[in-house]
Amino acid sequence: MKKITLILALIASCLTYGQSSCATAVAVNTVGTNTVSAYGTEIATTCTGNSDATGSAWYSYTATATGVLNLSSDLPANNNNDTRVNVYTGTCLNLTCAGGSDDVSYPANLATNANINVTAGTTYFIAWDNRWSTTVPFSFTASFTPVTGPPNAVSTPSPVDMATNVAIDPADNNADGSPDNSVPLSWVPDTTGSPATEYDIYYGTDPTMLNNLTAATTYTATSVSITGNLYATTYYWQIVAINGSGSSTSNPIWSFTTAAASGTAPSNATTPTPTDGATMVVIDTADADADGSPDNAVDIAWVQDATGQQPNAYTIRLGDSPTTLQTLTTTFTGMAARFVNQSAGTTYYWQVVPTNNGVEAVNQPIWSYTTAGTASVEDDSINFFTISPNPANSIINIITDENINSVDLYNALGQKVLEDITIINNQINITDVHSGIYFLRATSNLGVQTVQIIKN
């Protein structure tokens, strides 16, 4: 009996060691289940975000045909263990992400279900990591489906098509200090044709101009939470299923209308700084954000009327005319901010509207101020790029003969919205940015140039 126990222990030890690194990866079993019994200490760059795992269990798979490899820990025996998988091609010394997946549907289902495009003759390295849980053992299945063409369109949208009175969740789930105003979406993939390995999610208020929210990423889940929604507004959305052979066709566009804001209108904001109608307002040229160029900022503040209903957020608007104010944010929670990239000798109009779960204060005044006649600004002779279109919906073309070192996007409050934006074919993607006024700041060997853009 002791000998049998010792032999079993040695086998288990060898199995654990064999999965502790890419070089000793174990071939997955595509019949039955595979068991992760321990995590090794070798990790690779994650393919799914949040790169602070401390260990991985390594497997390999060599495709004998072109198709889709499914890896799933969504098994009853795992008791919703929070797993994550990353899949790579290349060599162990030079791995390249081929795909991966985290949760089936956060937070209800924390298991993993990944569909990976695979090519005949290619070896794939599979790493289950312990980013979210160190619980072992757990099991997973691996199965292969040959691809005979693009996937069919998805179905069964939630909310159902043309749903009304859809609730907005104001909870601050991303812990950024402001309400998310989120709506969850989900869909069901087709199972009669070739499987999908990822999805493009299109969303917006105009069915003819939907924004691709996943243009810059690979999205593999069948649910998503969309933030920044407005009350009493109709939204349109579309899901396009994708695999190695192409994209689904005849994809329906669904719609839903959010519920009207509920609650008591809050009391007004008062006592603006600068005072209403102020002139010769000094522009602050300090480089507070340390990006190498003056902020050209005007600090603003206000006081909340303490009587009546109190707000849980503020909508801030700015413009050069009281009739053309642009909304900068609908979820601001402080009572002081700053407008950046202000021009000298210019009259600005601004409004701070307290809101309570989307219900706006009534009769909130529009204030104004005029900046002083001179300001230190970036060198106007530095002009090495232009952009188009402007206003823009999602893609901005950068027209330049220079090598651009970095591109950042700021809102009119001076907050950096996007940092070190990836430029692909002289284009950047601002799909995930809310509508409003922004400033695109680029650096090259010639210096720094800032261009104002409007996101529709």
C-alpha positions in Angstrom: 0.0 0.0 0.0 2.8 2.4 0.8 4.5 1.6 -2.5 1.3 2.4 -4.4 0.9 5.7 -2.5 4.5 6.6 -3.3 4.1 5.8 -7.0 1.0 7.9 -7.2 2.7 10.8 -5.5 5.6 10.6 -7.9 3.2 10.6 -10.9 1.4 13.7 -9.5 4.7 15.4 -8.9 5.9 14.8 -12.4 2.6 16.0 -13.8 2.8 19.3 -11.8 6.4 19.8 -12.8 5.6 19.1 -16.5 3.1 22.0 -16.5 5.1 24.6 -14.6 6.7 26.2 -17.7 6.2 26.7 -21.4 9.2 24.5 -22.2 7.6 21.6 -20.3 4.0 22.2 -21.5 1.8 19.1 -21.6 -0.3 18.3 -24.6 -4.0 18.9 -23.9 -6.4 16.0 -24.0 -9.2 16.7 -26.5 -11.2 13.7 -25.3 -12.5 14.0 -21.7 -11.2 16.6 -19.3 -7.8 18.0 -18.3 -6.9 18.8 -14.7 -4.9 21.8 -13.5 -3.4 20.5 -10.2 -0.9 23.3 -9.5 0.5 26.6 -10.9 4.1 27.0 -11.9 5.9 30.3 -11.4 6.5 31.0 -15.1 4.1 33.6 -16.6 3.9 35.3 -19.9 2.4 38.6 -21.0 -1.3 38.3 -20.6 -3.6 38.3 -23.7 -6.6 39.4 -21.6 -5.5 42.4 -19.5 -4.6 42.7 -15.8 -1.1 41.3 -16.1 -0.3 40.7 -12.4 -0.7 36.9 -12.2 2.0 35.1 -10.3 1.8 31.6 -11.8 0.5 29.6 -14.8 -0.2 25.9 -15.7 1.1 25.3 -19.2 -0.3 23.0 -22.0 0.2 22.8 -25.7 -1.9 21.9 -28.7 -0.8 21.3 -32.3 -3.6 21.8 -34.8 -4.0 19.1 -37.4 -6.5 21.2 -39.4 -7.7 24.8 -39.5 -10.6 25.6 -37.3 -11.5 26.6 -33.7 -10.1 25.3 -30.5 -12.5 25.6 -27.6 -11.1 25.7 -24.0 -13.7 25.7 -21.3 -13.6 25.5 -17.5 -17.4 26.1 -17.3 -18.0 22.8 -15.7 -20.2 22.1 -12.7 -17.4 20.4 -10.8 -15.4 23.6 -10.7 -18.1 25.5 -8.6 -17.7 28.7 -10.6 -13.9 28.9 -9.9 -12.6 32.2 -11.3 -10.3 31.1 -14.1 -8.5 32.7 -17.0 -6.6 31.4 -20.0 -4.1 32.8 -22.4 -3.1 31.2 -25.7 0.1 31.9 -27.6 1.9 31.0 -30.8 5.7 31.2 -31.5 8.4 29.7 -29.4 8.7 29.7 -25.6 11.3 32.4 -25.9 9.2 34.5 -28.2 5.5 34.1 -27.5 2.8 36.0 -29.4 -0.8 36.2 -28.2 -3.3 34.2 -30.2 -6.2 34.8 -27.9 -7.6 34.1 -24.5 -10.6 34.6 -22.3 -11.6 35.5 -18.8 -15.1 35.3 -17.4 -18.1 33.8 -19.3 -20.3 36.5 -17.9 -19.1 38.7 -15.0 -20.1 38.5 -12.2 -22.5 35.7 -12.5 -20.2 33.2 -14.2 -16.5 33.5 -13.5 -15.5 30.4 -15.4 -13.7 30.6 -18.8 -14.9 29.7 -22.3 -12.4 30.6 -25.0 -12.7 30.0 -28.8 -9.3 30.3 -30.5 -8.7 30.4 -34.2 -6.1 27.7 -35.0 -4.2 26.9 -38.2 -3.2 23.5 -39.4 0.4 22.6 -38.4 0.8 25.4 -35.8 1.6 24.6 -32.2 -0.2 26.7 -29.6 0.9 27.2 -25.9 -2.0 27.4 -23.4 -1.4 29.1 -20.0 -4.1 28.9 -17.3 -3.0 31.6 -14.8 -3.9 32.5 -11.2 -4.7 36.2 -11.6 -8.1 35.9 -10.0 -7.9 32.6 -8.0 -5.3 30.2 -6.8 -7.8 27.4 -6.2 -6.7 24.1 -7.6 -7.4 21.5 -8.8 -9.9 22.4 -11.4 -10.8 20.8 -14.7 -11.2 22.0 -18.3 -12.1 20.6 -21.6 -10.5 21.1 -25.0 -12.3 20.5 -28.2 -11.7 21.2 -31.9 -14.2 22.2 -34.5 -13.2 22.6 -38.2 -14.2 25.9 -39.7 -16.2 25.7 -42.9 -17.0 29.4 -43.2 -17.9 32.5 -41.2 -20.2 32.1 -38.2 -23.9 32.8 -38.5 -25.4 35.8 -36.9 -26.1 35.8 -33.1 -29.6 36.0 -31.7 -31.7 36.4 -28.5 -30.7 39.9 -27.5 -31.1 41.1 -24.0 -32.7 43.6 -23.6 -35.2 42.3 -26.1 -35.4 44.2 -29.3 -37.4 47.5 -28.9 -37.6 47.1 -25.2 -38.7 50.2 -23.3 -38.2 51.5 -19.8 -34.8 49.8 -19.5 -33.2 50.6 -16.2 -29.9 52.4 -15.9 -27.6 51.3 -13.1 -26.0 54.4 -11.6 -23.7 52.4 -9.3 -20.0 53.3 -9.4 -18.9 49.7 -10.3 -15.5 50.9 -11.8 -14.8 52.9 -8.6 -13.9 56.1 -10.5 -15.9 58.3 -8.2 -18.9 58.9 -10.5 -22.0 56.9 -11.5 -21.5 54.4 -14.3 -25.0 54.8 -15.7 -24.6 51.3 -17.2 -26.9 48.9 -19.1 -26.0 45.2 -19.5 -26.3 43.6 -22.9 -26.1 40.0 -23.9 -26.7 37.7 -26.9 -26.7 34.0 -27.8 -24.2 32.7 -30.4 -25.4 30.4 -33.2 -24.5 26.7 -32.8 -25.6 25.4 -36.2 -22.6 26.7 -38.2 -18.9 27.5 -37.6 -18.3 28.9 -34.1 -17.4 32.5 -33.5 -14.1 33.3 -31.8 -14.8 37.0 -31.1 -17.4 39.7 -31.5 -17.6 43.3 -32.7 -20.0 45.4 -30.7 -21.6 48.4 -32.4 -23.6 50.9 -30.3 -25.1 54.4 -30.5 -28.1 56.6 -30.8 -28.2 56.7 -34.6 -28.7 53.3 -36.3 -26.9 54.6 -39.4 -23.8 55.7 -37.5 -23.1 53.1 -34.8 -19.7 53.2 -33.1 -17.6 50.0 -33.0 -16.8 49.8 -29.3 -14.4 46.8 -29.8 -12.4 48.1 -32.8 -9.2 48.3 -30.8 -9.6 45.0 -28.9 -10.6 41.3 -29.2 -13.8 40.7 -27.4 -14.8 37.1 -26.7 -17.6 37.2 -24.1 -21.3 37.1 -25.0 -22.3 39.9 -22.6 -21.1 43.4 -22.0 -22.0 46.4 -19.7 -22.2 49.7 -21.6 -21.6 52.8 -19.4 -22.4 56.4 -19.9 -26.0 56.0 -21.0 -28.5 58.8 -20.8 -32.0 58.5 -19.4 -35.1 58.4 -21.7 -32.9 57.8 -24.7 -33.2 55.2 -27.5 -30.0 53.2 -28.2 -29.3 50.9 -31.1 -26.8 48.0 -31.1 -25.5 45.3 -33.3 -23.3 42.2 -32.7 -21.1 40.9 -35.5 -19.7 37.4 -34.9 -16.2 36.7 -36.3 -13.9 33.7 -36.8 -10.8 33.0 -39.0 -13.0 32.7 -42.1 -14.7 36.0 -41.8 -17.7 37.8 -40.2 -21.4 37.0 -39.9 -23.7 38.6 -42.3 -27.3 39.8 -42.0 -26.7 41.0 -38.5 -29.8 42.6 -37.1 -29.7 46.0 -35.4 -31.6 46.0 -32.2 -32.9 48.8 -30.0 -34.0 49.7 -26.6 -35.1 52.8 -24.7 -33.8 53.7 -21.3 -36.2 54.6 -18.5 -36.8 58.2 -17.6 -34.8 59.6 -14.8 -36.5 59.1 -11.5 -36.2 61.1 -8.3 -36.5 64.7 -7.1 -34.8 67.5 -9.0 -31.9 68.8 -6.9 -31.4 72.4 -5.9 -29.2 74.7 -8.0 -25.5 75.4 -8.2 -24.7 79.0 -7.1 -21.8 81.4 -6.5 -19.7 80.7 -9.6 -15.9 81.3 -9.7 -15.1 83.3 -11.9 -18.1 85.4 -11.1 -20.7 85.7 -13.8 -19.7 88.2 -16.4 -16.1 88.5 -15.0 -13.5 90.1 -17.4 -9.7 90.0 -17.6 -9.8 86.4 -16.2 -6.1 85.3 -16.0 -5.2 82.2 -17.9 -2.9 79.8 -15.9 0.0 78.8 -18.2 1.6 76.4 -15.7 2.2 72.8 -17.0 0.3 71.2 -14.2 -0.1 67.9 -16.0 3.7 67.8 -16.8 3.2 67.0 -20.5 5.8 69.6 -21.6 3.3 72.4 -22.7 1.3 75.1 -20.9 -2.2 74.1 -19.7 -3.7 77.6 -20.5 -6.3 76.8 -17.9 -9.0 78.7 -16.1 -10.1 77.3 -12.7 -13.8 77.1 -12.0 -15.8 76.4 -8.9 -19.3 76.7 -7.5 -21.3 76.3 -4.4 -24.2 73.8 -4.0 -27.4 75.2 -2.5 -27.7 73.2 0.7 -31.5 73.4 0.8 -33.7 70.8 -0.8 -32.6 67.6 -2.7 -28.8 67.2 -3.0 -27.2 66.0 -6.3 -25.1 62.9 -6.8 -23.4 64.3 -9.9 -22.9 67.4 -12.1 -23.2 67.9 -15.8 -20.7 70.5 -17.0 -21.1 72.4 -20.3 -18.8 74.9 -22.1 -19.0 76.9 -25.3 -18.3 80.2 -27.0 -22.0 80.9 -27.2 -24.8 80.3 -24.7 -26.8 78.5 -27.4 -24.0 76.1 -28.5 -22.8 74.7 -25.2 -21.0 71.3 -25.4 -21.4 68.8 -22.6 -18.0 67.9 -21.2 -19.2 65.4 -18.5 -22.4 64.2 -17.0 -20.8 62.4 -14.0 -18.6 65.0 -12.3 -18.8 64.7 -8.5 -16.6 67.6 -7.2 -17.4 71.3 -7.0 -14.2 72.6 -8.6 -12.6 71.9 -11.9 -10.5 73.6 -14.6 -11.0 74.3 -18.3 -7.8 73.9 -20.3 -6.6 75.2 -23.7 -8.4 78.5 -23.1 -7.8 81.3 -25.7 -6.8 84.8 -24.7 -9.3 87.6 -25.1 -12.3 85.2 -25.5 -15.7 85.1 -23.9 -16.7 81.6 -22.7 -20.1 80.5 -21.5 -20.4 77.6 -19.0 -23.1 75.8 -17.0 -23.0 73.4 -14.1 -26.2 71.4 -13.7 -26.7 69.4 -10.6 -28.4 66.0 -11.2 -30.0 63.4 -9.0 -30.1 60.0 -10.7 -30.3 61.8 -14.0 -33.0 64.3 -13.0 -31.5 67.8 -13.6 -31.9 70.9 -11.5 -34.4 73.3 -13.1 -33.6 76.9 -14.3 -29.9 76.5 -13.8 -28.3 79.7 -15.1 -25.6 79.9 -17.8 -22.6 81.9 -16.6 -19.8 83.6 -18.6 -16.3 85.1 -18.3 -13.8 86.7 -20.6 -10.2 85.8 -20.5 -7.4 88.4 -20.4 -6.0 89.6 -23.7 -2.7 87.7 -23.6 -1.5 84.3 -22.6 1.6 82.1 -23.0 0.6 79.4 -25.4 2.4 76.7 -27.4 4.5 78.0 -30.3 2.0 78.7 -33.0 4.8 78.0 -35.6 4.8 74.4 -34.6 2.2 72.9 -36.9 3.2 69.5 -38.1 -0.2 67.7 -38.3 -3.9 68.2 -39.2 -6.8 65.9 -38.6 -10.0 64.8 -40.3 -12.9 64.5 -40.0 -13.7 67.1 -37.3 -16.3 66.6 -35.8 -15.6 62.8 -35.7 -17.6 59.7 -34.7 -14.9 57.1 -34.2 -11.8 57.2 -36.5 -9.6 60.3 -36.8 -7.1 60.5 -39.6 -3.8 62.2 -38.7 -2.3 63.9 -41.7 1.5 64.6 -41.3 4.9 64.1 -42.8 6.5 63.9 -39.4 7.2 60.9 -37.1 4.8 61.4 -34.2 6.2 60.2 -30.9 3.0 60.2 -28.8 -0.6 61.3 -28.9 -2.8 62.0 -25.8 -6.4 63.1 -25.6 -7.7 65.6 -23.0 -11.2 66.8 -22.2 -11.9 70.5 -21.6 -11.5 70.0 -17.9 -7.8 69.0 -18.5 -8.3 65.4 -17.6 -6.3 63.0 -19.7 -8.9 60.7 -21.3 -6.6 58.6 -23.5 -2.8 58.3 -23.1 -0.2 57.3 -25.6 -2.9 56.4 -28.2 -1.9 53.7 -30.7 -1.6 55.0 -34.2 -2.4 52.5 -36.9 -2.1 53.6 -40.6 -2.1 57.2 -39.4 -5.4 56.7 -37.7 -6.6 56.7 -34.1 -9.8 55.3 -32.6 -11.9 57.4 -30.2 -14.9 55.2 -30.3 -15.0 54.7 -26.6 -14.9 58.4 -25.9 -18.2 60.2 -24.9 -19.5 63.1 -27.0 -18.0 66.5 -26.3 -15.0 68.9 -26.8 -11.5 67.4 -26.6 -8.0 68.3 -27.3 -5.6 66.1 -29.2 -2.0 66.7 -28.1 0.8 65.2 -30.2 4.5 65.4 -29.8 7.2 65.0 -32.5 10.9 66.0 -32.8 9.5 69.5 -33.8 7.7 70.0 -30.5 4.1 69.8 -29.2 1.0 70.7 -31.1 -2.6 70.7 -29.7 -5.7 70.5 -31.9 -9.3 70.8 -30.7 -11.7 68.1 -31.8 -15.4 67.5 -31.3 -16.6 63.9 -30.7 -20.2 63.4 -32.0 
